[in-house]
Amino acid sequence: MFRSLFVAILIAASVSIWILSGQWGESKAEAEEIKTPAKLSEGAATASVRVKAVKSEPFVAKLELAGQTKAFRTVQVKSELAGSITKMNIDRGTIVETGDLIVRFSDDERPALLAEAKAALQQAKADYNANEALVEKGFASKNKLESFAAAVARAEAGVTQATLAVKDLDLLAPFSGVINETYVELGSFVSKGEPIATLVQLDPMLAAAQVSERDMSAISVGAKVNVKLIDERSIKGEVSFISKIADPNTRTFEIEVLIPNPNGEIGDGLTAIVGVPKGAVMAHFIPSSVLSLNDQGIIGVKYVTDEGIVVFSEIVIIQSEADGIWVGGLPDEITLITVGQEFVQDGQLVNTVDEELLKSKAQAQN
């Protein structure tokens, strides 16, 4: 029995020693495991990013307004009398100058009426002269002479009226432009006030756009602006009108810009972007591909300090261009991360590879 008890005690002691040795071993293994990442991190390679030196420069910010071109003047030329058209000098697309004949009406009795009025005037003047001589000799009263003077005045008015009636036979262009539409044909009989043609003045041309009440202070009459057409043509213009009444639906104000159009190449109704300068500011021009979002959803860029530390900086987008964007809110000179910004974090130590240096090496190899 004593032998069995001794064996049991011996087995229990061995198990205890084995358990204790296992705990000590596990603690040692855990300690080694904790140390391992630290050792690995000490030897791990620092992330590399491609960078480019970017410096701020003066930039004239622009307020871009969507609009369209509009003819300077569009007038429906109407008949000033009733009659038949005996001559027609126009068709759709005809270019006319101020005073050019558009149509001529049949003369009917108007020239005869003018001749009659001139004869009446001549007779009235003769009567006046004859009576004036009699008055001077004392054979006629001055009161009678005054009635002859009134007759001369009436005859002169008759000549003027008849002359205008004859002049109305020729309907002339009130300004230079293009005949955009005609409403009559040669030989047509038209009534007084009936439309004959639509005349459009295309030089200068207008570019009309809408500006919000918030941006009204940036625009003034006489301001020099740039108008960009849908075909990429860029034309210098001048603000000629700013409405004082807002559109009740959009709360915007209409502006008009005068632009030259000497050859009539710009038509009415073309899409146009009016660029209004807002003043010069210091800004950086960067590729849009370098933009990043931080954890709070703020848009910005990442650059590297002289010590190689990544910095995320919020930006203000001033204006977008076809090949990049102008932004504000950055230090004057930065080493911008152009490739790899998605894989590094604010405050991280990185290696930098100069983008311009890579380009130079590539060109040298080619």
WOTAQUI-V727699 format. One record per helix or strand. SS is the DSSP state (alpha for helix, beta for strand). FROM is the first residue (numbers start at 1). LEN is the number of residues. If there is no record, write none. Layout:
SS/FROM/LEN  SS/FROM/LEN
//
This chain:
alpha/2/42  beta/48/8  beta/57/22  beta/83/6  beta/95/2  beta/101/5  alpha/110/28  alpha/142/26  beta/170/3  beta/177/6  beta/189/2  beta/195/18  alpha/213/6  beta/224/6  beta/234/9  beta/252/8  beta/271/16  alpha/288/3  beta/292/2  beta/299/6  beta/309/6  beta/316/6  beta/324/5  beta/333/7  alpha/341/3  beta/349/1  beta/351/4  alpha/355/11
//
